[in-house]
């Protein structure tokens, strides 16, 4: 069972979706990085409840089997909703390492995979349960 996630401490709006252009850009980043993994943070607009951009952190390490964010480079930013990364293997299921990471950074996490089209992504809560994220506009 999923739960809608409320992220910010000011004017609260439930996180319910992702802008289509943001998802397309994420899928393209995964494709461009292939065969290495891509990873970034997700930012959302608390007034709309939509993920509207992704943030690349300096010092991020990408490889064929993993990608690592340098969390010491993470800004103090209350609009960070979670993370996004790619699985070049073609599976959007989270690994054991993903589940450990999810618990530490944000509330929602997107995994994109080959062939990096609008049907090759999934969103999960911090506990690894699927999260229904609507694609908007």
PyMOL commands that set and color helices and strands:
alter all, ss='L'
color gray80, all
select helices_A, chain A and resi 20-33+71-73+96-102
alter helices_A, ss='H'
color red, helices_A
select strands_A, chain A and resi 5-6+14-15+17-19+39-45+50-55+61-62+67-68+80-87+108-113+121-125+134-136
alter strands_A, ss='S'
color yellow, strands_A
deselect
rebuild
show_as cartoon
